[in-house]
Amino acid sequence: MWDDKPEAWHEIQPGVQRRILAHDSTVMMVLQGGGLFEVGSETWTLKVGSSYTIPGGVAHELRADAKTPTIVLDVFTPRREEFLHETVRPDRA
């Protein structure tokens, strides 16, 4: 069990914050702000209820829009080792 706490949040670019929600050796969930989303050659604005998949190795970028904040849940499997430095210890086992 992970509770929300300020030290769990990391600004990954201006206006975009990420928090690792939960993780183990096979999966990782990340919560992040949003706006204009570009995947490969396609670009769209994320809307409430939007969902998507990104194939491995496809370039993607999120451009924050402070006027229309969006919450995005990214699920990685296997987990992203390069994000582990952002994780915090569980509050309860």
C-alpha positions in Angstrom: 0.0 0.0 0.0 1.4 3.4 -1.0 -0.1 6.6 0.3 0.2 9.8 -1.7 2.9 12.1 -0.4 4.8 15.1 -1.8 8.2 13.3 -2.1 6.5 10.7 -4.4 5.9 13.4 -7.1 8.6 14.3 -9.7 8.4 17.0 -12.3 9.5 15.4 -15.6 9.1 18.5 -17.7 7.5 21.9 -17.0 3.9 21.4 -16.0 4.1 17.6 -16.1 4.4 15.6 -12.9 4.7 11.9 -12.4 4.2 9.6 -9.4 5.0 5.9 -9.4 1.8 4.5 -7.9 2.8 0.9 -7.3 5.5 -1.4 -8.6 7.0 -4.9 -8.3 9.3 -6.8 -10.6 6.7 -7.3 -13.4 4.5 -4.2 -13.5 4.6 -0.4 -12.7 1.8 2.2 -12.6 2.5 5.9 -13.1 0.2 8.9 -12.6 1.0 12.0 -14.6 -0.5 15.3 -15.8 -1.2 15.8 -19.4 -2.3 17.8 -22.5 -1.3 17.3 -26.2 -0.1 13.8 -26.8 2.1 12.7 -29.7 2.7 9.0 -30.6 4.7 8.3 -33.7 3.3 10.6 -36.4 -0.1 11.0 -34.7 -1.1 13.9 -32.3 -4.3 14.3 -30.3 -5.5 16.0 -27.1 -6.3 13.5 -24.3 -9.9 13.8 -23.1 -11.6 12.4 -20.0 -12.0 8.7 -20.5 -9.4 8.4 -23.3 -7.2 5.3 -23.4 -4.4 4.3 -25.7 -1.5 1.8 -26.1 2.0 2.6 -27.3 3.9 -0.2 -29.0 7.4 -0.8 -27.7 10.0 1.4 -29.3 7.6 4.0 -30.7 8.6 7.6 -29.9 6.0 9.5 -27.9 5.7 12.9 -26.1 3.3 14.7 -23.9 3.1 18.5 -24.0 1.5 19.9 -20.9 -1.5 22.2 -21.2 -2.0 24.1 -18.0 -5.5 25.2 -19.1 -6.9 21.6 -19.3 -5.1 19.4 -16.8 -5.4 15.7 -17.4 -4.6 12.7 -15.3 -3.0 9.8 -17.2 -2.4 6.3 -15.8 0.5 4.6 -17.5 1.0 0.9 -16.9 4.3 -0.7 -17.8 5.0 -4.4 -18.0 7.7 -5.2 -17.5 8.4 -2.3 -15.1 10.6 0.5 -16.3 13.9 0.1 -14.4 14.9 3.7 -15.2 11.9 5.0 -13.1 12.8 3.1 -10.0 14.8 6.0 -8.5 11.4 7.9 -8.3 9.7 5.3 -6.1 9.1 5.5 -2.4 8.8 2.7 0.1 5.3 1.3 0.8 3.5 2.7 3.8 2.1 -0.7 4.6 3.0 -4.2 3.4 
